[in-house]
Amino acid sequence: MQTSELPDLAHTDTTPMHWLATATAMAAVIAGAGMLQPDDATASASTSHRTTAQHGTAPVAAPDPARATFPLRCGTADSTVADQVPGDLDGDGRPETVAVVHCAAGSGTPPSGVYVLTQGSGAAPRIVATLVDPAQKMSVDDLTVRDGVISATLLGYSSVDVPRCCPDQQEKVTWQWRNGAFVRAAHRGTGSA
């Protein structure tokens, strides 16, 4: 073995900290690449909800909730998309869809779930947030999206004695994307229905 005539350089020795820094940097690059999605140039012209992406590119179709799989336990019944509203909720120029979904029921008012859907190019829509879980036993009315703010009226029950057809409580709420999460706020009008 030959010895080098150059002095030993401390910065050329690898340590576990060097490997950890390299792994962290690679993970950040991979995560960043996963967030970049090409425009959906193959979107169907029959899709009814479209918005225009930033910088004058072609319109991008909002995710279609009929193509999504929702985490509802409906037994032998199907799920029903009761309402859907598209909008750019996170300011990235690509539309998301807010969907109100419940189990199909012959009578009564089944509890609803409110989900935010996104979609990559050619992929099936996926749920990125659950705003109202069906386990909360609420139904949803007056769903809107304006300027990135989701608004709805939540209808619920004060006790188990209240018939499931006739919610006796309501709460007007909004959700807005802030610091990587949807933040919920209650507004005036909260109380009995």
Secondary structure by P-SEA (a helix, b strand, c coil): cccccccccccccccaaaaaaaaaaaaaaaaaaaacccccccccccccbbbbccccccccccccccccccccccccbbbbcccccccccccccbbbbbbbbbccccccccbbbbbbbbbcccccccccccccccccbbbbccccccccbbbbbbbbbcccccccccccbbbbbbbbbcccbbbbbbccccccc
